[in-house]
Amino acid sequence: MATETVAKPKTSARVHVQKFGTFLSGMIMPNIGAFIAWGIITALFIEKGWIPVPQLGGFGTNAEGVPNTGLVGPMITYLLPLLIAYTGGRMVYDVRGGVVGAIGTMGVIVGAGIPMFIGAMIMGPLGGWTMKKIDSIWEGKIRPGFEMLVNNFSAGIWGALLAMLGFYGISPLVTAFSTGAGNVVQFLVNNGLLPLTSIFIEPAKVLFLNNAINHGVLTPLGIQQSLEQGKSILFLLEANPGPGLGILLAYMFFGKGLAKASAPGAAIIHFFGGIHEIYFPYVLMKPILILAAIGGGMTGIATLAVTNSGLVAPAAPGSIIAVIAQTSRDSYFGVILSVLLAATVSFLIASIILKSSKTPVGETEEDALNAATSKMEAMKGKKSSVASTLTGAGAGAGGVAVMAGPIRNIVFACDAGMGSSAMGASVLRNKIKDAGFPDVKVTNASIANLSDTYDVVVTHQDLTERAKPATSGAVHVSVDNFMNSPRYDEIVELVQRSNAAGTADGGAAAAPTAADAAPETVTAPSDILVSESVVLNGSATTRDAAIDEAGQLLLARGAVDTDYIRAMHEREESVSTYMGSFLAIPHGTNAAKDHIRKSAVSVIRYPEGIDWNGKQVKFVVGVAGVNNEHLHILSSIAKVFTNKSQVAQLEAATSVDEVLELFGKVNA
């Protein structure tokens, strides 16, 4: 197993700012494509654009003398803030939270005369959080058949109230803040002091505090400035790749050992890929190099100010490609010059520092870079997705990858998120609890609903590549079955080392919050598993026939329609539902959830066994679940099949009642 690097529990003000910045970034980054689209339309079609088009750019009047609305204004006023609000609300309370947050944001938009990005970043999460709290008031108390009525009207009523709150309450406050912050920026510009912001921005980047500054202040103000002036210098205060490039070039010429060897690759990732965190370990190796970054940053900003240059929209990631793509028509010379001069000044300062400094006695450059990378990951709070470029670690390393902090959230992901992943989550949850870590949250989800908020992601080996793009910051563990994979013991060991070491280094572990608490127990309705759905001697002799037999039992119960059975076969062709311990749990794809009418489970025993893709299966459990109602019984089934003596009892059972009893009276 690779060596784990464990960070101390984070409770400092810096960490709180990091988390806040990460949350803001989480609202902005998924919508960068929309910002780019707006930037392209602005650069091309406004009155001063490359191809002025009144109808698209929103200037001039039409044949009837009515001013042209265009695309630029409505996109910046309505589309972008609403997208941000929806994303923020969804981060807090899924789609329902996103919808309510977007409704509330309309009040802020209409109540203000400027683009309401800050208002959207307030109202979106606020709408999701308050809707979640309101729903909890009557959770489990709604009479069957009235769920949709209550859900829709509660969201509509509360959304309308939030819109009025946004119009009368939030809008004036955000407008005042934006005006004040804009005046401060204008004061700095008028007095030639804007380059001094690098004294704060460059160290903040290395400490991962930049998101709070960039997405919380600079981007909203930059958008407002761009709308008024057609461009903004604020978009390049943090995103300029020049300072980092200069430091990496200095290491290429004057570094030693691993730092010198890895610098060229890091420079390519930084400059063209836009992943600025790749150069942070080089600064942390010699913290005095922050002076090079500050010097380069100040030079770049001063160049932009002198040449009156800027971008039309945010450049994210901070790649030279994104920077050039968002450059205003009249600013190419100034922007390119600012990057070159920033890199040059940063290179000169860093070169002097590197040539005059020495590696501490007994420490190699490789040791220093590895230590700096670990320090960076510790400050970031999780494993860096690009750190392997520096240290040589990566997916090829044996065992579970390294962690840079205590493990709090583990997710099992499969296509539908309701069958095999639920079983695997139950098995590992019990193992981790038995190891003495009940506060580690183990959940299951469909791959389509994954987000980069998990520490560890467990998937079937055929699905790992699908899960990685959405969870690049997590450790990924591939298994060949969800019931008794040996990788579970490795995950438990990783939890023990990271969490126990984190507690030892920083005192008692933080008390779990409501979000970190163990998953709520789902009480199964009394008819999810009934005796009519248990067959002791199945008639099927092949895998596909067994799936049909399990599906027909669900169909006979009125739990699914015939399309769901077809989806069970589609799911099996995609990824096997074999779980280990002679068990398979066929279920539909994620897209087939609309074909489920109610939750139900069927259990069929095949005493002679069936060949299931080369594995012997004696028990087939068909699954159809609505709103996680089936998770209780899957948890019970998982407990049974991880106990060899109980599996033997199932094989020897002579009555349906014995099977139901072994599953722990799951319908109680």
VEXTOR-878229 format. One record per residue (C-alpha): y, x, z; residue in one letter; chain. Coordinates in steps of 0.1 Angstrom, whole numbers. Layout:
# residues N
NODE       y       x       z   type   mol
NODE       Y       X       Z      a     A
...
END
This chain:
# residues 668
NODE       y       x       z   type   mol
NODE       0       0       0      m     A
NODE      35      12      -7      a     A
NODE      56      23      22      t     A
NODE      78      -5      35      e     A
NODE     114       1      42      t     A
NODE     126     -23      70      v     A
NODE     162     -32      77      a     A
NODE     175     -41     111      k     A
NODE     182     -78     117      p     A
NODE     216     -86     102      k     A
NODE     241    -102     125      t     A
NODE     273     -82     117      s     A
NODE     305     -96     102      a     A
NODE     297     -76      70      r     A
NODE     264     -94      66      v     A
NODE     281    -128      71      h     A
NODE     306    -119      44      v     A
NODE     277    -108      22      q     A
NODE     259    -141      26      k     A
NODE     291    -160      19      f     A
NODE     297    -139     -12      g     A
NODE     261    -144     -24      t     A
NODE     264    -181     -19      f     A
NODE     296    -181     -40      l     A
NODE     279    -160     -66      s     A
NODE     250    -184     -67      g     A
NODE     274    -212     -78      m     A
NODE     292    -190    -104      i     A
NODE     265    -169    -120      m     A
NODE     242    -197    -134      p     A
NODE     272    -210    -152      n     A
NODE     285    -178    -167      i     A
NODE     273    -190    -201      g     A
NODE     298    -218    -199      a     A
NODE     325    -194    -190      f     A
NODE     316    -172    -220      i     A
NODE     316    -203    -243      a     A
NODE     351    -212    -230      w     A
NODE     363    -177    -234      g     A
NODE     350    -175    -270      i     A
NODE     367    -208    -279      i     A
NODE     399    -197    -262      t     A
NODE     400    -163    -279      a     A
NODE     394    -179    -313      l     A
NODE     412    -212    -315      f     A
NODE     443    -212    -292      i     A
NODE     477    -207    -308      e     A
NODE     476    -169    -303      k     A
NODE     439    -167    -311      g     A
NODE     421    -150    -340      w     A
NODE     417    -183    -358      i     A
NODE     443    -208    -345      p     A
NODE     430    -244    -349      v     A
NODE     452    -271    -333      p     A
NODE     425    -296    -329      q     A
NODE     403    -271    -310      l     A
NODE     429    -249    -294      g     A
NODE     448    -279    -280      g     A
NODE     483    -271    -294      f     A
NODE     505    -290    -318      g     A
NODE     502    -327    -327      t     A
NODE     481    -348    -350      n     A
NODE     493    -369    -379      a     A
NODE     504    -397    -356      e     A
NODE     524    -373    -335      g     A
NODE     500    -373    -305      v     A
NODE     495    -339    -288      p     A
NODE     461    -324    -296      n     A
NODE     438    -323    -266      t     A
NODE     415    -296    -279      g     A
NODE     385    -281    -262      l     A
NODE     401    -254    -241      v     A
NODE     419    -276    -216      g     A
NODE     392    -302    -209      p     A
NODE     365    -274    -205      m     A
NODE     385    -255    -180      i     A
NODE     398    -286    -162      t     A
NODE     366    -307    -160      y     A
NODE     335    -290    -174      l     A
NODE     335    -257    -155      l     A
NODE     345    -270    -121      p     A
NODE     320    -298    -123      l     A
NODE     292    -274    -133      l     A
NODE     301    -252    -103      i     A
NODE     302    -282     -80      a     A
NODE     269    -295     -92      y     A
NODE     253    -260     -89      t     A
NODE     266    -257     -53      g     A
NODE     255    -291     -43      g     A
NODE     220    -285     -58      r     A
NODE     217    -252     -39      m     A
NODE     221    -272      -7      v     A
NODE     203    -305     -14      y     A
NODE     186    -303     -48      d     A
NODE     197    -326     -77      v     A
NODE     208    -354     -53      r     A
NODE     232    -330     -36      g     A
NODE     245    -317     -69      g     A
NODE     253    -352     -82      v     A
NODE     272    -362     -50      v     A
NODE     290    -328     -50      g     A
NODE     301    -333     -86      a     A
NODE     314    -368     -78      i     A
NODE     335    -355     -49      g     A
NODE     349    -327     -70      t     A
NODE     363    -352     -95      m     A
NODE     387    -363     -68      g     A
NODE     399    -327     -63      v     A
NODE     403    -322    -101      i     A
NODE     423    -354    -106      v     A
NODE     444    -347     -75      g     A
NODE     455    -312     -86      a     A
NODE     474    -300    -116      g     A
NODE     455    -267    -119      i     A
NODE     418    -259    -126      p     A
NODE     400    -266     -93      m     A
NODE     374    -238     -91      f     A
NODE     380    -232     -54      i     A
NODE     380    -269     -48      g     A
NODE     346    -272     -67      a     A
NODE     332    -244     -45      m     A
NODE     342    -264     -15      i     A
NODE     333    -300     -25      m     A
NODE     300    -291     -42      g     A
NODE     282    -277     -12      p     A
NODE     300    -301      11      l     A
NODE     287    -331      -9      g     A
NODE     252    -317      -9      g     A
NODE     252    -309      29      w     A
NODE     267    -342      40      t     A
NODE     244    -363      17      m     A
NODE     214    -344      33      k     A
NODE     226    -352      68      k     A
NODE     232    -389      59      i     A
NODE     197    -392      43      d     A
NODE     182    -378      75      s     A
NODE     196    -408      95      i     A
NODE     172    -433      78      w     A
NODE     145    -409      67      e     A
NODE     111    -427      71      g     A
NODE     128    -460      81      k     A
NODE     132    -475      46      i     A
NODE     109    -504      38      r     A
NODE      86    -498       8      p     A
NODE     101    -509     -24      g     A
NODE     137    -504     -13      f     A
NODE     138    -466     -15      e     A
NODE     156    -465     -49      m     A
NODE     181    -491     -39      l     A
NODE     190    -473      -7      v     A
NODE     191    -439     -23      n     A
NODE     213    -449     -53      n     A
NODE     238    -469     -33      f     A
NODE     241    -444      -5      s     A
NODE     248    -416     -30      a     A
NODE     273    -438     -49      g     A
NODE     292    -450     -18      i     A
NODE     293    -415      -2      w     A
NODE     303    -399     -35      g     A
NODE     332    -424     -39      a     A
NODE     344    -416      -4      l     A
NODE     342    -379     -10      l     A
NODE     361    -383     -42      a     A
NODE     389    -399     -23      m     A
NODE     387    -372       4      l     A
NODE     390    -346     -24      g     A
NODE     420    -364     -39      f     A
NODE     440    -369      -8      y     A
NODE     428    -342      15      g     A
NODE     411    -312      -2      i     A
NODE     433    -311     -33      s     A
NODE     466    -304     -16      p     A
NODE     451    -277       6      l     A
NODE     434    -259     -23      v     A
NODE     465    -261     -44      t     A
NODE     486    -246     -16      a     A
NODE     461    -218     -12      f     A
NODE     459    -211     -49      s     A
NODE     497    -210     -51      t     A
NODE     500    -186     -22      g     A
NODE     473    -163     -34      a     A
NODE     488    -163     -69      g     A
NODE     522    -154     -54      n     A
NODE     506    -125     -36      v     A
NODE     490    -112     -68      v     A
NODE     522    -116     -87      q     A
NODE     541     -97     -60      f     A
NODE     516     -68     -63      l     A
NODE     520     -69    -101      v     A
NODE     558     -70    -100      n     A
NODE     560     -41     -76      n     A
NODE     533     -19     -93      g     A
NODE     510     -22     -63      l     A
NODE     480     -39     -80      l     A
NODE     461      -5     -84      p     A
NODE     460      -3     -46      l     A
NODE     435     -31     -45      t     A
NODE     409      -5     -55      s     A
NODE     411       9     -20      i     A
NODE     394     -23      -8      f     A
NODE     374     -34     -39      i     A
NODE     355      -2     -46      e     A
NODE     341       3     -10      p     A
NODE     334     -35      -9      a     A
NODE     312     -31     -40      k     A
NODE     290      -5     -24      v     A
NODE     288     -27       8      l     A
NODE     278     -57     -13      f     A
NODE     310     -76      -2      l     A
NODE     324     -78     -38      n     A
NODE     310    -113     -45      n     A
NODE     331    -129     -18      a     A
NODE     362    -112     -33      i     A
NODE     354    -116     -69      n     A
NODE     340    -151     -71      h     A
NODE     359    -164     -41      g     A
NODE     394    -153     -51      v     A
NODE     397    -131     -83      l     A
NODE     378    -154    -107      t     A
NODE     396    -186     -98      p     A
NODE     430    -170     -99      l     A
NODE     421    -152    -131      g     A
NODE     411    -184    -148      i     A
NODE     444    -200    -138      q     A
NODE     463    -169    -151      q     A
NODE     443    -169    -183      s     A
NODE     450    -206    -189      l     A
NODE     487    -199    -186      e     A
NODE     490    -166    -203      q     A
NODE     459    -164    -225      g     A
NODE     444    -135    -205      k     A
NODE     442    -120    -170      s     A
NODE     440     -85    -155      i     A
NODE     422     -99    -125      l     A
NODE     389    -102    -143      f     A
NODE     387     -64    -146      l     A
NODE     397     -54    -110      l     A
NODE     360     -54    -100      e     A
NODE     341     -55    -133      a     A
NODE     354     -23    -149      n     A
NODE     323      -1    -155      p     A
NODE     344      30    -158      g     A
NODE     344      42    -121      p     A
NODE     306      40    -117      g     A
NODE     300      56    -151      l     A
NODE     321      86    -141      g     A
NODE     301      91    -109      i     A
NODE     268      90    -128      l     A
NODE     281     114    -155      l     A
NODE     291     138    -127      a     A
NODE     255     137    -114      y     A
NODE     242     143    -149      m     A
NODE     261     176    -151      f     A
NODE     264     188    -115      f     A
NODE     237     169     -96      g     A
NODE     203     184     -85      k     A
NODE     167     174     -86      g     A
NODE     158     137     -88      l     A
NODE     195     126     -86      a     A
NODE     203     147    -117      k     A
NODE     171     135    -136      a     A
NODE     176      98    -129      s     A
NODE     214      97    -135      a     A
NODE     211      93    -174      p     A
NODE     189      63    -171      g     A
NODE     210      48    -144      a     A
NODE     242      53    -165      a     A
NODE     226      33    -194      i     A
NODE     216       5    -171      i     A
NODE     251       5    -154      h     A
NODE     273       8    -185      f     A
NODE     253     -13    -210      f     A
NODE     233     -35    -187      g     A
NODE     262     -42    -164      g     A
NODE     241     -38    -132      i     A
NODE     266     -19    -111      h     A
NODE     244     -17     -80      e     A
NODE     224      11     -98      i     A
NODE     251      37     -89      y     A
NODE     255      26     -52      f     A
NODE     228      49     -39      p     A
NODE     245      79     -56      y     A
NODE     277      71     -36      v     A
NODE     257      65      -4      l     A
NODE     241     100      -8      m     A
NODE     276     115      -4      k     A
NODE     299      88      10      p     A
NODE     330     109       1      i     A
NODE     323     100     -35      l     A
NODE     339      66     -28      i     A
NODE     371      85     -34      l     A
NODE     360      90     -70      a     A
NODE     353      53     -74      a     A
NODE     387      44     -59      i     A
NODE     405      69     -80      g     A
NODE     388      56    -112      g     A
NODE     394      20    -102      g     A
NODE     431      26     -95      m     A
NODE     435      44    -129      t     A
NODE     418      16    -148      g     A
NODE     440     -11    -131      i     A
NODE     472      10    -137      a     A
NODE     463      14    -174      t     A
NODE     457     -24    -178      l     A
NODE     491     -31    -161      a     A
NODE     510      -6    -182      v     A
NODE     495     -19    -215      t     A
NODE     497     -55    -204      n     A
NODE     460     -60    -212      s     A
NODE     433     -84    -198      g     A
NODE     403    -105    -205      l     A
NODE     403    -142    -214      v     A
NODE     373    -150    -191      a     A
NODE     351    -133    -165      p     A
NODE     328    -104    -177      a     A
NODE     295    -110    -160      a     A
NODE     275     -89    -158      p     A
NODE     300     -60    -158      g     A
NODE     286     -45    -190      s     A
NODE     309     -29    -215      i     A
NODE     294     -54    -240      i     A
NODE     306     -83    -219      a     A
NODE     339     -67    -213      v     A
NODE     346     -62    -250      i     A
NODE     334     -97    -258      a     A
NODE     359    -113    -234      q     A
NODE     388     -91    -242      t     A
NODE     420    -108    -254      s     A
NODE     430    -103    -290      r     A
NODE     460     -82    -281      d     A
NODE     442     -61    -254      s     A
NODE     414     -41    -270      y     A
NODE     433      -8    -269      f     A
NODE     444     -13    -233      g     A
NODE     410     -25    -221      v     A
NODE     390       3    -238      i     A
NODE     415      29    -226      l     A
NODE     413      16    -190      s     A
NODE     375      20    -191      v     A
NODE     377      55    -206      l     A
NODE     404      67    -182      l     A
NODE     387      52    -152      a     A
NODE     355      70    -161      a     A
NODE     373     103    -167      t     A
NODE     392     103    -134      v     A
NODE     361      92    -115      s     A
NODE     341     120    -133      f     A
NODE     366     147    -125      l     A
NODE     369     137     -88      i     A
NODE     331     133     -84      a     A
NODE     325     167    -102      s     A
NODE     347     185     -77      i     A
NODE     330     169     -48      i     A
NODE     295     176     -61      l     A
NODE     302     212     -70      k     A
NODE     317     219     -35      s     A
NODE     291     201     -14      s     A
NODE     257     212      -4      k     A
NODE     224     194       4      t     A
NODE     217     195      42      p     A
NODE     191     221      53      v     A
NODE     156     207      51      g     A
NODE     165     178      29      e     A
NODE     158     177      -9      t     A
NODE     178     157     -34      e     A
NODE     148     134     -38      e     A
NODE     148     127      -1      d     A
NODE     185     120      -1      a     A
NODE     183      96     -30      l     A
NODE     153      78     -16      n     A
NODE     171      75      18      a     A
NODE     203      63       0      a     A
NODE     183      37     -20      t     A
NODE     167      24      11      s     A
NODE     201      22      28      k     A
NODE     214       3      -1      m     A
NODE     186     -22       0      e     A
NODE     190     -25      38      a     A
NODE     227     -34      33      m     A
NODE     218     -58       5      k     A
NODE     192     -75      27      g     A
NODE     164     -74       1      k     A
NODE     146     -52     -24      k     A
NODE     168     -41     -53      s     A
NODE     155     -52     -87      s     A
NODE     167     -19    -102      v     A
NODE     159       5     -74      a     A
NODE     126      15     -89      s     A
NODE     146      33    -117      t     A
NODE     159      57     -91      l     A
NODE     129      62     -68      t     A
NODE     100      59     -93      g     A
NODE      85      30     -74      a     A
NODE      77      -2     -93      g     A
NODE      52     -27    -102      a     A
NODE      27      -1    -108      g     A
NODE      27      10     -72      a     A
NODE      -4      -1     -54      g     A
NODE      -4     -30     -29      g     A
NODE      26     -51     -20      v     A
NODE      60     -38     -30      a     A
NODE      85     -25      -4      v     A
NODE     107     -48      16      m     A
NODE     142     -40      28      a     A
NODE     144     -66      56      g     A
NODE     124     -91      77      p     A
NODE     104    -116      57      i     A
NODE     116    -152      63      r     A
NODE     106    -172      33      n     A
NODE      74    -171      12      i     A
NODE      67    -195     -16      v     A
NODE      35    -203     -35      f     A
NODE      43    -213     -71      a     A
NODE      22    -230     -97      c     A
NODE      30    -251    -128      d     A
NODE      32    -284    -109      a     A
NODE      38    -272     -74      g     A
NODE      15    -299     -58      m     A
NODE     -21    -288     -60      g     A
NODE     -33    -252     -59      s     A
NODE       0    -238     -46      s     A
NODE      -1    -263     -17      a     A
NODE     -36    -252      -8      m     A
NODE     -26    -215      -9      g     A
NODE       5    -221      11      a     A
NODE     -16    -239      38      s     A
NODE     -41    -210      40      v     A
NODE     -15    -183      42      l     A
NODE       7    -203      66      r     A
NODE     -23    -205      90      n     A
NODE     -30    -168      87      k     A
NODE       6    -158      94      i     A
NODE       8    -182     124      k     A
NODE     -24    -167     137      d     A
NODE      -8    -132     134      a     A
NODE      20    -143     157      g     A
NODE      48    -152     132      f     A
NODE      52    -190     132      p     A
NODE      89    -187     122      d     A
NODE      80    -174      87      v     A
NODE      85    -203      64      k     A
NODE      56    -207      38      v     A
NODE      62    -234      12      t     A
NODE      50    -243     -23      n     A
NODE      70    -252     -54      a     A
NODE      67    -256     -91      s     A
NODE      78    -226    -112      i     A
NODE     105    -247    -128      a     A
NODE     121    -252     -94      n     A
NODE     121    -216     -82      l     A
NODE     153    -199     -72      s     A
NODE     161    -163     -61      d     A
NODE     161    -173     -24      t     A
NODE     126    -162     -14      y     A
NODE     114    -129       1      d     A
NODE      79    -131     -13      v     A
NODE      66    -151     -43      v     A
NODE      28    -157     -47      v     A
NODE      15    -169     -80      t     A
NODE     -17    -170     -99      h     A
NODE     -20    -138    -120      q     A
NODE     -15    -158    -152      d     A
NODE      18    -172    -140      l     A
NODE      35    -142    -124      t     A
NODE      55    -133    -155      e     A
NODE      69    -168    -157      r     A
NODE      80    -167    -121      a     A
NODE      97    -133    -121      k     A
NODE     129    -142    -141      p     A
NODE     140    -168    -116      a     A
NODE     131    -147     -85      t     A
NODE     139    -112     -95      s     A
NODE     150    -102     -60      g     A
NODE     116    -111     -44      a     A
NODE      84     -93     -40      v     A
NODE      58    -108     -63      h     A
NODE      21    -110     -54      v     A
NODE      -5    -120     -80      s     A
NODE     -38    -136     -69      v     A
NODE     -68    -148     -89      d     A
NODE     -75    -177     -66      n     A
NODE     -55    -194     -39      f     A
NODE     -82    -200     -13      m     A
NODE     -94    -167      -1      n     A
NODE     -76    -139     -20      s     A
NODE     -77    -105      -3      p     A
NODE     -40    -102     -11      r     A
NODE     -33    -126      18      y     A
NODE     -42     -99      43      d     A
NODE     -18     -76      25      e     A
NODE      10    -101      28      i     A
NODE       2    -107      65      v     A
NODE       3     -69      70      e     A
NODE      36     -67      53      l     A
NODE      50     -95      75      v     A
NODE      37     -77     106      q     A
NODE      53     -44      96      r     A
NODE      87     -57      84      s     A
NODE      92     -84     110      n     A
NODE      78     -65     139      a     A
NODE      97     -33     130      a     A
NODE     129     -53     125      g     A
NODE     126     -67     160      t     A
NODE     119     -33     175      a     A
NODE     149     -17     158      d     A
NODE     174     -45     165      g     A
NODE     162     -63     196      g     A
NODE     147     -97     197      a     A
NODE     143    -115     164      a     A
NODE     169    -141     156      a     A
NODE     160    -176     167      a     A
NODE     149    -197     138      p     A
NODE     174    -221     124      t     A
NODE     166    -256     112      a     A
NODE     162    -242      77      a     A
NODE     138    -215      89      d     A
NODE     117    -237     110      a     A
NODE      81    -244     101      a     A
NODE      76    -270      74      p     A
NODE      77    -305      85      e     A
NODE      43    -321      89      t     A
NODE      38    -348      62      v     A
NODE      20    -378      75      t     A
NODE      -4    -392      49      a     A
NODE      -5    -429      43      p     A
NODE     -38    -445      53      s     A
NODE     -51    -449      18      d     A
NODE     -47    -414       3      i     A
NODE     -84    -406       8      l     A
NODE    -107    -436      10      v     A
NODE    -145    -437      11      s     A
NODE    -146    -451     -25      e     A
NODE    -130    -419     -37      s     A
NODE    -157    -397     -22      v     A
NODE    -189    -390     -43      v     A
NODE    -217    -370     -28      l     A
NODE    -236    -364     -60      n     A
NODE    -214    -360     -91      g     A
NODE    -229    -367    -125      s     A
NODE    -209    -342    -145      a     A
NODE    -225    -309    -156      t     A
NODE    -194    -292    -172      t     A
NODE    -159    -284    -161      r     A
NODE    -142    -308    -184      d     A
NODE    -166    -336    -175      a     A
NODE    -160    -330    -138      a     A
NODE    -122    -332    -144      i     A
NODE    -128    -365    -161      d     A
NODE    -149    -378    -132      e     A
NODE    -123    -368    -106      a     A
NODE     -96    -383    -127      g     A
NODE    -114    -416    -132      q     A
NODE    -117    -420     -95      l     A
NODE     -79    -417     -92      l     A
NODE     -75    -441    -122      l     A
NODE     -98    -466    -105      a     A
NODE     -76    -465     -74      r     A
NODE     -45    -473     -95      g     A
NODE     -30    -440     -85      a     A
NODE     -25    -427    -120      v     A
NODE     -26    -437    -157      d     A
NODE     -48    -423    -184      t     A
NODE     -21    -398    -195      d     A
NODE     -24    -381    -162      y     A
NODE     -60    -374    -168      i     A
NODE     -51    -357    -201      r     A
NODE     -25    -337    -182      a     A
NODE     -52    -325    -158      m     A
NODE     -70    -310    -188      h     A
NODE     -38    -294    -200      e     A
NODE     -32    -279    -166      r     A
NODE     -67    -264    -166      e     A
NODE     -63    -249    -200      e     A
NODE     -30    -232    -188      s     A
NODE     -42    -219    -155      v     A
NODE     -75    -224    -137      s     A
NODE     -75    -246    -106      t     A
NODE    -105    -228     -92      y     A
NODE     -96    -220     -55      m     A
NODE    -126    -200     -43      g     A
NODE    -152    -211     -17      s     A
NODE    -169    -233     -43      f     A
NODE    -138    -254     -46      l     A
NODE    -116    -266     -76      a     A
NODE     -87    -289     -74      i     A
NODE     -78    -302    -108      p     A
NODE     -44    -319    -111      h     A
NODE     -17    -327    -137      g     A
NODE      11    -306    -150      t     A
NODE      46    -307    -137      n     A
NODE      56    -328    -167      a     A
NODE      30    -354    -158      a     A
NODE      45    -365    -124      k     A
NODE      59    -396    -141      d     A
NODE      23    -407    -147      h     A
NODE      15    -409    -109      i     A
NODE      19    -443     -94      r     A
NODE       9    -435     -58      k     A
NODE      -6    -406     -39      s     A
NODE     -44    -403     -39      a     A
NODE     -72    -377     -36      v     A
NODE    -107    -379     -49      s     A
NODE    -136    -357     -36      v     A
NODE    -168    -351     -56      i     A
NODE    -197    -328     -46      r     A
NODE    -220    -312     -71      y     A
NODE    -250    -299     -51      p     A
NODE    -263    -278     -80      e     A
NODE    -230    -264     -89      g     A
NODE    -209    -264    -121      i     A
NODE    -198    -234    -141      d     A
NODE    -160    -233    -138      w     A
NODE    -147    -206    -161      n     A
NODE    -174    -183    -148      g     A
NODE    -171    -193    -112      k     A
NODE    -195    -216     -94      q     A
NODE    -180    -249     -81      v     A
NODE    -197    -274     -58      k     A
NODE    -167    -294     -48      f     A
NODE    -140    -309     -70      v     A
NODE    -109    -324     -55      v     A
NODE     -87    -345     -78      g     A
NODE     -51    -346     -67      v     A
NODE     -22    -369     -75      a     A
NODE       8    -367     -52      g     A
NODE      42    -385     -48      v     A
NODE      69    -370     -26      n     A
NODE      45    -345     -10      n     A
NODE      25    -373       7      e     A
NODE      -7    -355      -3      h     A
NODE       2    -322      14      l     A
NODE     -13    -333      47      h     A
NODE     -48    -339      32      i     A
NODE     -46    -307      12      l     A
NODE     -38    -288      43      s     A
NODE     -69    -303      60      s     A
NODE     -90    -295      30      i     A
NODE     -78    -259      30      a     A
NODE     -87    -255      67      k     A
NODE    -122    -267      60      v     A
NODE    -128    -244      30      f     A
NODE    -116    -213      48      t     A
NODE    -143    -220      74      n     A
NODE    -178    -210      62      k     A
NODE    -196    -231      87      s     A
NODE    -177    -262      77      q     A
NODE    -183    -255      40      v     A
NODE    -220    -254      49      a     A
NODE    -217    -287      67      q     A
NODE    -201    -302      36      l     A
NODE    -230    -290      15      e     A
NODE    -255    -305      39      a     A
NODE    -236    -338      45      a     A
NODE    -257    -370      39      t     A
NODE    -229    -396      41      s     A
NODE    -194    -402      30      v     A
NODE    -183    -406      66      d     A
NODE    -194    -371      74      e     A
NODE    -172    -358      47      v     A
NODE    -142    -378      59      l     A
NODE    -148    -366      94      e     A
NODE    -149    -330      84      l     A
NODE    -115    -334      68      f     A
NODE    -101    -341     102      g     A
NODE     -94    -378      99      k     A
NODE     -67    -370      75      v     A
NODE     -57    -406      71      n     A
NODE     -49    -411     107      a     A
END
